[in-house]
Amino acid sequence: MLRPYEESHVAPYPTGPIGDVELPALGLPDFSDDEIEDALRGMGS
């Protein structure tokens, strides 16, 4: 049986999408997808 949510069923914090997230620049080198894949394979992934 479906019924509408009551106020007591609503979470007390936002649960919707948060939008775009801006990540800070960490000054790390840029790696290609192939370089990342090679590194992960070397780790046993």
Beta strands, then each sheet from edge to edge (+ up, - down):
end
